[in-house]
Amino acid sequence: MSRAARTVLVFGVYLIVVGVGLVVIPNTVLGPLGFPASHEIWPRVVGVLALCLSYYYIAAARTGHALPQRPLAGPGSKVELDGLGLRRPGGG
């Protein structure tokens, strides 16, 4: 296993720990990060999302496939950002 794959694997394990923590005991995870105690569903939803991402990262590390390293947004997104006024026209 290459160093890059090992890094991706470790990050996947980290996401499992955070995801399980947010699903099972969200207030214990949120407290040290400075967030107030929450009785809503959203911390648990984020935990499930972290668990889904952990599967993706661990599978990529085990198979040796590279993760996407190019921007997922193409030139069309620049036009959309120009139209919304979120990017300077003509800027990079």
DATA-V822640 format. One record per residue. N is the residue number from 0. RES is the residue in one small letter. PHI is phi in radians with two decimals (none if undefined). NEAR is the number of other C-alpha atoms within 8 Angstrom. Layout:
n->N res->RES phi->PHI near->NEAR
n->N res->RES phi->PHI near->NEAR
This chain:
n->0 res->m phi->none near->5
n->1 res->s phi->-1.28 near->5
n->2 res->r phi->-1.13 near->6
n->3 res->a phi->-1.13 near->6
n->4 res->a phi->-1.13 near->12
n->5 res->r phi->-1.14 near->10
n->6 res->t phi->-1.11 near->8
n->7 res->v phi->-1.14 near->12
n->8 res->l phi->-1.11 near->12
n->9 res->v phi->-1.11 near->8
n->10 res->f phi->-1.13 near->10
n->11 res->g phi->-1.10 near->14
n->12 res->v phi->-1.14 near->10
n->13 res->y phi->-1.03 near->9
n->14 res->l phi->-1.12 near->12
n->15 res->i phi->-1.10 near->11
n->16 res->v phi->-1.08 near->8
n->17 res->v phi->-1.16 near->11
n->18 res->g phi->-1.09 near->14
n->19 res->v phi->-1.13 near->12
n->20 res->g phi->-1.07 near->12
n->21 res->l phi->-1.23 near->14
n->22 res->v phi->-1.33 near->12
n->23 res->v phi->-1.53 near->7
n->24 res->i phi->-2.31 near->9
n->25 res->p phi->-1.10 near->12
n->26 res->n phi->-1.20 near->10
n->27 res->t phi->-1.19 near->8
n->28 res->v phi->-1.35 near->11
n->29 res->l phi->-1.29 near->11
n->30 res->g phi->-0.99 near->10
n->31 res->p phi->-1.12 near->7
n->32 res->l phi->-1.48 near->6
n->33 res->g phi->1.59 near->6
n->34 res->f phi->-1.60 near->7
n->35 res->p phi->-1.24 near->7
n->36 res->a phi->-1.05 near->7
n->37 res->s phi->-2.18 near->7
n->38 res->h phi->-1.96 near->4
n->39 res->e phi->-1.60 near->5
n->40 res->i phi->-1.49 near->6
n->41 res->w phi->-1.08 near->6
n->42 res->p phi->-1.04 near->11
n->43 res->r phi->-1.24 near->11
n->44 res->v phi->-1.11 near->9
n->45 res->v phi->-1.13 near->10
n->46 res->g phi->-1.09 near->14
n->47 res->v phi->-1.15 near->11
n->48 res->l phi->-1.08 near->9
n->49 res->a phi->-1.10 near->12
n->50 res->l phi->-1.13 near->12
n->51 res->c phi->-1.12 near->8
n->52 res->l phi->-1.15 near->10
n->53 res->s phi->-1.11 near->14
n->54 res->y phi->-1.06 near->9
n->55 res->y phi->-1.07 near->9
n->56 res->y phi->-1.18 near->12
n->57 res->i phi->-1.18 near->12
n->58 res->a phi->-1.11 near->8
n->59 res->a phi->-1.15 near->13
n->60 res->a phi->-1.19 near->13
n->61 res->r phi->-1.22 near->8
n->62 res->t phi->-1.53 near->6
n->63 res->g phi->1.43 near->8
n->64 res->h phi->-1.28 near->6
n->65 res->a phi->-1.33 near->7
n->66 res->l phi->-1.34 near->5
n->67 res->p phi->-1.02 near->5
n->68 res->q phi->-2.07 near->5
n->69 res->r phi->-2.07 near->4
n->70 res->p phi->-1.10 near->6
n->71 res->l phi->-1.45 near->4
n->72 res->a phi->-1.69 near->6
n->73 res->g phi->-1.70 near->7
n->74 res->p phi->-1.07 near->6
n->75 res->g phi->-1.10 near->7
n->76 res->s phi->-1.20 near->8
n->77 res->k phi->-1.15 near->9
n->78 res->v phi->-1.13 near->8
n->79 res->e phi->-1.12 near->8
n->80 res->l phi->-1.17 near->10
n->81 res->d phi->-1.07 near->11
n->82 res->g phi->-1.11 near->7
n->83 res->l phi->-1.48 near->7
n->84 res->g phi->1.34 near->7
n->85 res->l phi->-1.69 near->7
n->86 res->r phi->-2.43 near->9
n->87 res->r phi->-1.21 near->8
n->88 res->p phi->-1.07 near->5
n->89 res->g phi->1.45 near->4
n->90 res->g phi->-1.44 near->5
n->91 res->g phi->-1.40 near->3
